[in-house]
């Protein structure tokens, strides 16, 4: 008989915020343990994928000058990965 599925739905919003802020799954699992919920790495990972709660590395919008510079270079130069631009 399969084990019952753990419900993380009540923690979904908080988990998604923690993932978006860059917390690791290990940190999130530790936090969940303080809430009385023990969950495996695979269970948390599976739920995050199902919820599309994945961390995305990159530049935040809080650095608009850098974002603008990269967008400008991308759209106005002929640079590629095979030739150094410098």
N, C-alpha and C positions, 0 to 999 in steps of 0.2 A: 504494500500500500504506500503510495507516494506521500511525502511529507506535505503538510499544508503550506500554501504559499504565504510568505510574510507580506503583510500590507504596509507599504511605505507611503501610501497615498497621502496620509495626513501630514507627512513630513516633506512632501514633494516640493513645495514652494521654497522651503528653507534649504533643501538639498540643492535645488537648482541655483539659488543665490550663492551658496557656498562653492559650487562648481564654477560658476561665473566669476567669482572673486579669486579663483586660483587655488582653492584648497584641494589637497589630494584626497583620493578616496580613503586612504588610511586615516587622515584627519577627520573626514566626515563620518567614518565608521566609529571612531573614538567619540565623536560628539553624539552620535546615535546611541552609543552605549550609555552615555550619561542620561539619556532620555528613556533608558530601560529597554532599548531595542538592540539586540545582537544580530548582526547580519554578516554574511560572508562577502568576500571580495567579489565573487562571481555574481551574487544576487544584486549587490549595489551597482556593479558595472552594467549588468543586464538592464536594470531599471533606468539607469542614466541614458543608455543607448535608446531604449524604448521611448523615453521622454524627450529625446534629442537634447539632453542636458550634458553636453560635452564641452570641455574647456577648449577655448580657441586662443592660441597665442597670437600676439600681434600688437600693433600699436593702438593705443586707445584714442578715442576721439579727442581726448584732452590735450593732444599734441597736434593741433591743426596745422602748424607750420611744417612739420615733418610730413604729415599726410599729404598736404598740398604739393610739397617738393617732390615726393615720390610719384604722385599722380601726374604731375607735369612732365617729369622725366620719362615716365612710362608711355605717355601719349605723344611726346614730341621728339624723342630721340630714336636713333636706329641701333642702339646698343643691344647686344645679345650676350649670352653666356659664354660664347666661344672666344670673344675678343674683349680684352680689358678696356674699360672706358677711361682709365687713368693713364 
